[in-house]
Amino acid sequence: MKRSLSWFLSPALLVACTSSSPPNEAPDGGAGECAVPTGPTRHAGDIVSNEVWTAAGSPHLVEDDISVREGATLTIEPCATVLIAAAKRIEVAYPFTPNTGHLVAEGSPTRRIRFSGLGGARWGSVYVAAPGTARLAYVDFEDGGGDTFEHGATLVSLGDDESPSDPVLFVDHVTVRRSRGTGIWLQRRSIFAPGSTELTVTESGDDEAPYPLEISEQAIHSLPAGHYTGNRRDEILVRTEGDGTAGSGITSDTTMRDLGVPYHLGDSEGDYFTVGGGADGKVVTLTIEPGVVMKFEPKTGFMIQLFSTEEPATAIVRALGTAEKPIIFTSASPTPAPGDWRGLWFGGIPQAANVLDHVRIEYAGYDCACSRVTCSDIEDSDAAVIFSWQPPSAFITNTVFKDIAGHAVMEGWDGSLVDFRPTNTFEGVAGCIQTMPRPPTMTCPDPAPSCDGL
């Protein structure tokens, strides 16, 4: 049974279809290849069998929530326009039962697809839940984010919260513009599908959700190249869904790329951005590219394996900056100060493959709530970098420690001192440049040195 109804275009609907620029104009402002549509077409109810929304039937009007379910695929043709009522959304494989469904909206450079609000309304979102998927190419999303409970996001995806992560969204030359809050929100281990590229989020965000993207740490590797500026806050929020136990945190090799905006780590006090630490003993490597800026929420930290055990660590960090493009670990506070965040903590015996070169660590040294073994005459173990066990080398090189409330390097082990001073720079360090570990004999000098004894 056909569920759609077309009628003559009234003056009111003609206004609803009008925007500041032609709806399917070519990106360079030239005329596209789209024919004049003969719609509108109204849609209602669930989609439970394959359905195509044609360009000729545009604009397609969605006046209540629509759910693509039971394995159906909703295909939207190039040149089509979809107008959605206030706070309403298109759901894919949702609500859970479990369910399945797919959205395919693939335009072309001169035949783009447009989603906008009916009558200029602030519409809700496209909401996709695994194992459902959305494949989007050459699509413009405008003025979404009208749902109160979705951080004002225009595109929302949910994974099943289990490993491996779910590639829910594929994007190619997709633009999200004027989202009330976050442009795109990936949660519960959902990620962008392989091959995603050229994503733009701009003119989006409010005080409560100011970011172009909100993701979990599992999605970092999947972020597409694109443009994420011109928003309320031009940073990618990484929500720390994991706690370092098996199956959480970053548990597979990941590359953090320089996408032109900082990464904002954590969204609440006590969060730890964690690499490795899983119970299966798998070694996980986080590679950080030159130019990456990681901004840590106050009172949070960066854990390279959460648990301190006298075993080789299950995590490796390779932060290879350059003199021209250093990697920066800093505070996310709008008024940064020494001791805003905890710093980096290496929990197990550090792997030889760790490298921090041409890095800047600043405003760290917040209370670590820890006590490390030391021969130094100090009261606290707070530091920009904390070691629980002796590393095989001084693998932090050409690095600036700046405005640190505690020590620069806390050498909290029984063993020999590892000298981090020769190639690094220390500015505004309140405590020791490096502390003195306790010798294997467990006999400290008397009197105790103030710092490393050198």
KEMAR-651273 format. One record per atom (N, C-alpha, C, O, CB): x, y, z. Coordinates in steps of 0.05 Angstrom, whole numbers, plus 5000, padded with zeros to 4 digits. Each point is the difference from the previous one (the first is absolute). Glycine has a CB too. Layout:
// residues N
XYZ...
This chain:
// residues 454
501749765000498350245000501850255000501950025015494449735010503050434958501550254998499450185024497650045006502549934944502050135064499550165024500350304995499650155018502149475008499050464949500650294995497750124984498749874984506250045018494750355002497950144986501150274990501150155015495349635014503250274945500950264989497650174994497849904994506249884986496350485021497950194993501350254988502450034999494649795037501350364955501050244987501550175021499350005023496949994944505950155024501650175017498650255008499550184983504649624996495250235046498750245010502050225004502449945003494049795018502850534980501850225006501549965026502450065002494750244973501649595046501349965026502349814997502250045012493550065012503949684962502149804997502250104981502349935004494449715004502650534974502050124983502050165016502449994996494350034966502250135058501850155018501749815016502450065005494250314998502249415007501549815016502449884984502049925012493849975013504050104949502149884984502150204991502049934987494749744997502950595023501850214992502250035020499550005024496850234951506249815016502250055018501650234989499450114978500849415037502050564999501650224991501549944974500950184986499549965061499849604946501249924975498449774989498649865015506050295000495549804959498549784989500749745014502349955006497550294950498249595050500449775017502049804990501249865016494250204998504949914960501949804989502050134981500749884980495849775026504350595001501950144983502849875001500749885021496850554986504049584972502749895000501750145020499550245006500049634946502549995059501750125021501450264991500450185017500349375000499950494957501450244992498050224993500850214990502949514993493850245023498050214995498849994973498150144994504350145037498649554952498949974973497449835000499449885021505250174960494149944998497549854998500649705002501949904988496050464984500449505043500349715002498549874977499150134981501349915069499349704952498849844980497249915008498849834987505650024998494550275036497549915011497650114985499950244993502349735051495949854949497550094987498250135020500349975024500149664943497750535023498050125017498249795012498849844986501350584987499749575055498349795012497150054996499150234995504549705039494749864969497150024997498549955026497649995000503049874952500950105070498749945026498550255011499650194985504049475024495750345017501249845021498749725003497949944989503250485034500449414993499049735007500149975030502150055012499549764944496250115056499949975029500549715007499149814986497650575018504849585018500749735009499249975030500250195015503649784952495249795040499249955027500249715006499849834982497150565017503549545026500149725009502749874996501850124988493449855001505149785020502549854997500449914972498149954985501549905062503050134945500749894975501149725004502149965012499050504969497349345010500749725005500649844975500449765001496750275039502950114937500949884975501550214984499750245006496449434993505650254983501750194986498450224987497849964989505449685003497850615010498550234990502050204989502250035010494149905024502850214945501750214987498650265001497750024992504449644978499350555040498950274999501450144976502450055001496749965050499350054929501150104975500650295000498950155017498649494960504250455005500550284996497450144990499450225008505549694983493749954991497650124988497950055021498450194998502649584959498950065064498050035020500650205022498550035019500449514972503350605006500850205020498150245000498850074979506049785016495050285028501349935025498549785014497549984998504150495007499849365010498949785015499550105029501950095013500449554958495250345038499250125025499749795021498649804997499150574979503849675047499949825023498850155023501350175011502749564973493550215023498650165020499949865027499150115020498250094944503649555037500349855025502349814998501049954978494050095031505949845013502349824999499449774980497849894999503450225048500949834937499849774982502349815007502250085005495850204958501449465038501949805007500449804977498049884991500850175058503749924943500749804979500749755014502049995014499650364953496849435030500249775017499849744984499550004976498550275061502449514977499549734989501649944975499049884981496550145039507050094979501749954978499550174975501349964980499049595037497950634985499450174977502250204994501650075018493549884992505150144965501950214992498450244989498449974982505249695008496950575022498950254989502250134983502150075010494849995029502549974935501950124981499050274992497650034993503849524990500350655019499350284993501650074976502549995000496350145047499949954931501350054975501650265000499450185015497049564962505750275006501350254996498050224992498149954985506149815001496350485024498350244995497650025018498750205001502849784952497949815062497750005017500350205024502250045009496849484978498850595022499950175024498149875020497849924992503250504981499949565052498349895022499650225020501950115011499949424981495750535014499350215020498649865024498049864997501550494967501649695060499149865024498950205020501150215004502449434988494350285021498650185018501650035026501949855005493750004976503750355035501450075024500349765018498149865007500150614990504349495012500849795020499549714990500349825016498750515019500249634940499549744990502549894987501850154992493449965000504949625005502449884990499549764982497849885000504550285041499749774943500049754985501749805016502450055004496950194951499549545053501449795015500749774982498449924983499250225059504749744963500849774984500749785020501850035017500050264945496849485036500349775018499650085029501449915018501849894950494850365037499450105026497050055002498950094980505750125026494049745016501049915026501049714998499549854982497350465041504849624998501249745002497949785004498050055014506250155004496149574968498349775007501549735002498949835013497450424965506049705010501750174983498850044972498049874993506049985032497250334959498950064974502250054980502350015008493750185014503249834953501950054979498850204980497550045000504649505005499650594979499050194981502350164989502250015012493350015011504150114954502250154987498950254987497850004989504749575004499150645008499450244986502350054980502349995007495250215032501749844935502050054979499250274987497950024987503049485005500850705012499550264987502650084987501850125013494650025021503949804940502450064986499550184976498849924980503049635035499150704988499850194978502650004984501549815000495250465027503849964961502450044984500850295003498550165011500449464956503550465023500850285004498050204990499850225012504849624984494050114982498150194989497149915005498250144991505149984975496349675049497349905005499849925030499549775006500050074946500950365065500149955029497249955011498050094988506150205015495849575019497549955015499950195024502150065012497849454973497750595021499850195022497949915021497849924992503650454977499349645057498249975022499850265014502050135007499249384999496350584999499650265014497449995015498649805000504150454965496649975048497650015016497550084984500150174982502749955056495049754968497450064986499150275010499650055024499249464972500850684986499150265007502150165016499350185015496149654984507150104998502250135015500349905028501350135016497950264956499549395035500149895028502749895007501649924983493549985014505450095029502449865010499349705003498749925020502950505005499149424955499349725000501849845018502050115010496349944944501149705051501549845019502649894989502150145002493749745018504249884970502649874992499549774981497749914997504350235046500149764945500149744988501449825021502350055008497850124943498549635058500749855024500449704992498049874994499550465037505049574970500649744989501249825022501850085013499050124941498049575049500949815021501049744987498749894982498150315051505649714976501049744990498149775007498850005021505950184984495049634976501649964976499050154976500949954977500149615040497350644987499250174978502450174991501950045014493449975003504550104958502150164989498850234984497750004992505449605006498550614999499350224982502450054982502350045009494550175025502749804940502150064980499250274987498050024987503049485005500750705013499350274993502350124983502350005008495050065034502050044934502050124982498850254987497849994990504449565002499350665009499150264988497250075010498150044985504649874974497250115068497550075013500550245018502050035013496549494986499550665001500050245018497849975021497749954994504150344969499049735063498250005022500050285012502050105008498749405001496950624992499850285009497950025022497949894999503550284956499449995067498050085020498849775016497750015008501350384964502649405033499149775016500650045029500850215009499849494952499150085054500750015028497750085019500650115021504049984964493049875006497750105016499149815022498250075015500450174946502649525042499249825021501550075026502450035000496849614966499350395056501050105025502149805012501850095014493950154994504049504986501649805014502449904984501249805007494750075017504950274955502149904983502350204997501450004980495249734995503950435045502150204999499750194977502050124991501049565032494650354967499550184977501449904975500650174983499050205049500849374965501549894977498149964976497649955003505649835028497950264945498649954976500249714990498049894990502850594998501549405015500449724994500849865026501950085013499550024938497249685055500649855025500349704992498349904986499150445043504749544981500249714995500649865027501450105017500349984936497249685049500449835024501149734992498949874982497350375042505949684989501049734997498649815020498250085015506250094968496549585018498949815019501549995026499549835017498849914944503850435041501650035025501749755005500849965022495750344997504049554960501749775002502350014979499850154980496349585037506050134988502349994982499549774980499049795007504250405028497449854939501250244988498050224996497649965002505749744975497750545017498350234996498349974975500649854982502850445042494449864975498149984978500350234980499750235008497149535023503950184944500250214979497350094991499149914979505349905007494350365028497250074995499750214978498349984983500749925065502750314952499750224982502350004979502350005007495450265029501549754938501950064979499450284990497750064993502749454994501650665011499650274990502150074979502349925002495750225042501150004935501750084978499050264990497850024988503349504999500450705017499250274992497250075012498250094987504549864971497150005068497650075015500550255016502150045011496649474992499350674997500150245016497850025020497649954993504550284968498649835064498050065021500350295007502150095008498049435010497750634979500150295004497850085019497749924997504350154957498750115064498150125019498549795017497650035006501850354961502049415042498949825020499750165026501750155007500349444971495750365036499650155025502349955020501050195012494049794981505849775009502249935018502249874984500850104979496149855060504049824971502149844986499049934972497749944995503949885049500350194937499349924973499449714998497849924990505050454992499149465026499749714999500849885026502150075011498849934939497549815060500649875026500149704995498049884994499750495032504749514977500449724999500349895028501750095015500649954940496149765052500149905028499849695000499349884980498750555036502649465007499749715005501649844979499049804989496550275031507150014976501849864982499150014971500749824984500549895053497450494955499550034971502250174988501250175013493849804994505749984968502250134986499250074972497949914990505449845038498350424959499650054971501049764985502049875007498550635000498149434971500749774984502650064984500550234993494649645004506549934997502450034984499450154974497949954987504049635034500050594971499650154975498750265004499850164981500049424995499150485047498750265005502050234996502449975008494449815025502350444955501850224994498450254995497649994995505749694986498150555021498950264993497450065015497950054988504249914967498150045071497750075017500450295009502250085009497149445007498650644982500150285009497850045021497749934995504150224961498949965067498150085020500750295007502250065008497249475011498650654977500550295004497550145009497849904997505850084968496850255047497850175010498349865020497650045001502450214955501149575059498549835018500950035029502150105006497349574957498850245056500749995028498650215016499450224990504949614997495150105039499050195019501649985026501949855001493450124978503950175042501549995025500349735012502149935011496450534997499449374990500049745012501549794983501249815010494650305012504149924952501349814982501350164977498850024978497849615033505750484994501250194981501749874978501150154984498850175052500449424964502149874983498949914973497649944997504649915044499550154938499149894974499549705002498249894987504350474990499249495038499849715003500249925029501650125015500349824939496549865055500349875025500349704994498349884986499050485040504949524984500549724994501049865025500650135020500549984932499049635047501449855021502949954990500650044977495149745040506050145002502849964992500449784979501950014985499350145061496949664952500249804980499750104972500849874981497449815052500750564964499450114973502350184989499850094978495449885033506950075005502050194992501349934973500350174983500649915065499749664949501349914975498350044976501150004977501549685050494850344976498250004977499350284991498650034980499549545036502850644998499250274993500950084972502349964993497950165055498049984935500750074973501350274998499550185016496849544968505450314996501150264994497750184992497949924990506449894995496050455021497950194994500550275012502250095002494649534996501050515010500150285009498250025024497649944999503450244955500149915069498550005025500250275014500150015025500749504980499350704980500250275012497550164995498349934984506750055009494950255021497750184997497749925019497850094996503549994957499349765068498049915019500350145026501850165004498149394974498250405041500250135026502749945013501350185012493749794993505949784993502749925011501249814980499149774998499450305050503650014939501349844979501949795012502450034998497250364970499249415045501549785012498349754997497650015000504750305033499049464965498749744998499949895029502049945012499549974939496050065059499749895027500349705000498549864985498650525028504849515002500349715003499049925027501350075021502849924948493749875032498849915025501449745008500149814984495450425006505549765034501449765009498149795010499449995024504650294988494949564970498149795007501449775015498749865015498550274946505449835034501449785013501250075027500450235006500549594949499749975061501350045026502649845002501049985022494550104998505549824958502549865000499849705005502049864997499950565018495849484992499649725004499849864972499950144980497949935065502149674955499949864975497650094983497850025011504449585011498350464953497950084982499250295001498150084988500349475017503250615009499350295001502650164996502249894999493950025032503550364967502350164992500849944971498449884986503250145062500850074944501049944973501249725001502149965013498750534976498049324998500849725002500949894973500449754997496550195041503450234942501249924975501850224990499650235007496449484982505950234994501950204990498550234988498149964984505449685008497250605015498550244992502050224993502150045012494149835018503150284949501550244992498350245005497750024990505049724976498350455049498750265004501250204981502350085002496849825047499250184931501050174979499550305006498250075015501049564952502450535021499650295002497850084980500550004976504450085038492849994997497750074984499550304999497950104991500149465019503950605000499850294999498750125024500050255003499849704949499249895067498850105025500949835023500749764995495250424980504249925050500849835022498049785007497750014992504850395026498649404996498349795012499650095029501950075014499949564956495750365039499350075028499449745014498149864995500050594992503749485033499949745013498550025026500750155018503649724960493649975025498449995024497950215002500350224988503749595034493950134993497950205003499150015029497950135006500649804947502949945066499350025028502549945017501949884990493449985000504750235034502249975019500649705004498249845004500650605018503849494978500849735005500249824976500749775003497350295040501350044933500249834976503049944995501750165005494050054976504749565008502749934990499849924971498549814993503050045053500050284937500449914973502049775001502350045006496650424973500249305014501549765006500849854974498349974982499450005062504849944955500949834978500949745012501549995020500050414952497549375017500849745009498849945028498150135009506049914964497149765040499149925026498149775000499049935021501750534992498749434964498149784998501149755013502449965002495750234957500149635050500949765014501249794982501249815010495250295023503249924940500949794982503050034994501149834986494350144995505950245029502950034996500750114972502450024995498249615037497550444951500750114974501350275003499050175015497149584965506050295005501450265000498850184980499749934976504649855038494850464995498650194983501850254996501150105020494349734997504750274959501750234994498250244992498449984981505449725005496650535027498850254992502250164986501950075013494649925025503150084937501850174985498850284997497750024991504249584984499650605033499050274999501650164979502550015002496049975047500250134932501350134978501050285007498950135019498349614949504850375018500950275005497750204998498249974983506349904999495550335035498050214999497649955017498350185003503349924953498049665054497749945016500150155027502150025013497649524966498050575028499750135026498049855016497749974991503550494990499549455043498249865018499550175025501950065015499749484968495950545020499350185022498449845021497949904994502050514975501249575055498949835021498350175019500850215010503149484987493750205007498250135019501350015028501449805007494650044967503750375041501350015027499349765017497849905000502050604997502249415018499849775018499749734986499249815012498850505021502849684941500049754986502949934994501950145008493649964971505049675007502749924995500249814976497949924988503050135060501649894944500649844977501449755011502350025010498150384958498349375031501149755011501049824978498549924982498350125057505749894962501249804981500049745016502049935012500950424962494949515025499249775016499250105028501650125014501649584960494450255032498950105025501249885025500650135020495249964956504649645023500849865024503049995002501449944981494449805018505350305026502849995005500849715008499649925023500450574990501149364968500949735005502949964992500950134981494349705013506250005019502849954994500249804977501349795002500050305046497449984930500049854975500450204977499450235003497649405017504150284957500150184977497350124994498049864999505849874983496250535013497550144995498649904975501349914982500550495041495649614977498549934976499450244983498249994983499849625042503450614980499450244985502650144991502049995015493750075010504350054951502250154990499050274989497950004987504649575001498950645017499350264988502450094983502350025010494650105029502549954936502150104982499050284991498550034981502949505004499650675029499350284994502450134987501950095013494949945027503249974934502350094984499350274987499150014977502449515015499150695023499650274988502550084985501949854996495050275041503150134954502350124987500550285012498350105015500949644942503150385037500550275010497950194990499250185014505749724988494250074973498150184988497149935009498350185002504749874959496549705045497349915008500249825025499749764998498750274954502150095071500149845025497349895007497950104992505950175024496249514999497549895012499750135027501950035015498549534960497150535031499650155025498049865018497849934991503150504984499849525050498249915021499650235019501950105012499749414984495950585006499550255015497349995014498649804999504250454968496649975046497450025015497850094982500450164981502149945060495149804964497650094985498750245013498050104990501349434994501750565039498850225014500250264983502150044987499049755057496950374955500250264985502050195013500950184987494449764999505450015039502150165014502049805011500049965025496850424986504949504973501849785010501950105021500950235000498849564956501050035063501850055022501549755007499049784995498050595022505449654995501449765009498349835018498650105018505750154979495849494998498549815016497149964992498449885015504550255021496349964940497349964991499349704997497949915008502350544968501649405012499549724994502349835010502150115008495250014951502449625042501849825014502649954984502149985013494049815008503850194953502449944984499949714990497849884999504850455028499749564965500249734989501049815021501950065015499050134939497949585048500749795020500549744985498149894988499250345049505149674965500749744988499749795021501549995020501750224947494849615030499249825022501749755002500649925023495050254971505249704984501649765002502950064994500850234999495249494988505650075008502850044992499950114971499149864982502749775049499150624964499750124974501349844978502249895003497650555019498949534956501049874976502250174987500050245001495649534992506450094995502250144987499150164976501450194992501649455024494750304973499050144976498850275006499350154982499949414998500450515046498950275006501950224990502449985003495349835038501150404948501550234991498350255005497750014992504849724973498750475048498850275002502250194990501950055015494949835024503050224937502050174989498750254989498049994986504949615003498350645017498950254992497150035009498150034985505049984975496649975067497450025013500150235020502250075009497049434987498550625009499850205021498049915021497749944992503650434976499549615057498249925022499750245018502050105011499349414986496250595006499750245016497550005017498149864994504250384970497949915058497850035020499249745014497849985010500550394962503549445029499449745013500950015029501050215010499549554946499250015058500849985028497850015020500650045024503550174961493449755007497949995020500349755017501349814992495650434976501949765056500249795020499549724987497949954989500650375046503649514966499749744987498749805019499449774992504650324981495649995052498949815020501649755002498949785001496550414991507349845006501849775000502450055016500650225008497749664947503249905051502550025015502049814987499649765001498050375042504549984944502049844987502549985017500650185016497649964939503249645042502549965016502150204989500250054976498849465032502650615010502050204993501950045023499449955023497350274946505749865024502050095020500050305003501450115017501349494973495850544993500050305001498550095025498049885009502250144941500750215060498750125024497650164990500150254999504349775027493449854967497650134990497649895014500149795013502150274942495650095044497649935013498049864982498549825008502250565023499249704944498049914981501249884975502350064993494650285024501649484970500949884975498850124975500449904978500149685047498050644978498850134977502150084979502150115008494150055022503249794944502050064980498850014972497849904996505749895032497950344954499150004972500249734988498349924984503150555012500749375011500349734991500749835025501850065014499750084939496949645051500449825023500749734989498649894983498250375046505449634981500849724994499749835025501050075021502250094942495449625034499849815022502449805000500749895020494350164979506149904977502249814997502150124981499350184984497549435024505650304994502250114985499849964971499749774991503150165049497350294944500049974970502749914991502050045013494450314982503749524981502649914990501850224990502449964996495349634991501250655009501650234991498550265006497750005007504549714956499350515034498750265002498750074974501150164984502349995051494349734960498750034973498550264996498850044979500849465021500450685019498850264997502350194992501850055016494549865018503650204941502250164990498850254986497850004991505149595003498850625005499350254987497350105008498450094984504449774977496650115065497450065010500150235020501950035015496749504978499350645008499850235018498049935022497749934994503550404969499749685062498349995023499550285010501950145007499849395006495850564987499550285004497750045020497949874998503750244956498850065067498050075019498849755013497649944998501450484976502749435040499349755013499750055030501850125012500649614952495450195048499550055028501749815018500950095021494550074968505049595002501649825016502849974988501350194993494549565021505050004983502649944988499749974969497849954990503749825053500750254943499949944972499849704995498249914986504550515004499249435021500049714997500249875028501950045014500350004940495949795052500049855025501049724994498749844987497450435032506449674991501249744996499449835024501649985019502150214952494049685029498949875024500549705000498149855001498550505001505949574996500649714999502449935017501450185010496749814944502449755050502449905011501949934977499449814985498250015057504650324956501849964978501850244996500450165018496349544960504550324998501950214994498650254989497849984989505649675002497950585014498950254989500350004970502149924989499150325053496749864944500150044971499950304996498150135009499649424980504350564997500350294999498550114976500749964977503850005045493450194984498450134979500850294995498750144984497549565029505950405000500650284998501550094974499550224991500649775058501749844940501850104979498650134976500950224991502149445023494950234975498950104975497450165003498950104981503349524996496850395048497450135005500350275013502150075010495949474994499850614995500050275011497950025022497849884997503750314959499249955066498250015023499650295007501850145008499849415009495850544982499450285005497750015020497849894996503750254958498949995069497950035019499149745013497649965004500950424970503449455033499449755014500350055030502150075010499649654951496150255054499950075028501649805017501250075020494450144973504449534999501449805015502749924988501450184990494249655025505049924985502549904990499949974969497949954989502949815054501550294944500249934972499649704997498549914982504650485009498249455026499549725001500649915028501850115013499349824938497549885059500449895027502149784999500749904979494650235035505649785010501949795002498649745007498749985021504950354993496749464970498849755007501549875023502150095008496449844945500249865059501349865022501849784988499049854984497150255048506449884977501849804989498949725005498449965018505550354988497149494978499149725005500649915028498649825010502250094942501350215061500649925028497950115019500049935024504850064964493550195002498050145016501250175022498750055021498149574969505750465006501450185019500450274987501650024981500649585042496550604988500350274989502350155013500849935022494350074969505950204995502150175012499050145025497650055003504350024952499949985063499450145025501950235003502449965004495749625018501050674976497250094999498849954972501549984980499450365056496449664962498749964975500450254982499950225010496749495012504050244952500350234982497350144995497949885003505949894975496350495016497550154995498649904975497650004998504450405025499649514957498849904975501449754991499749795012498950684974503149554992501249764989502849955010501249804993496050274967503950115055502649965012502350064981502349965008495649715020501550424947502250064981500950295003501850094985496349564983
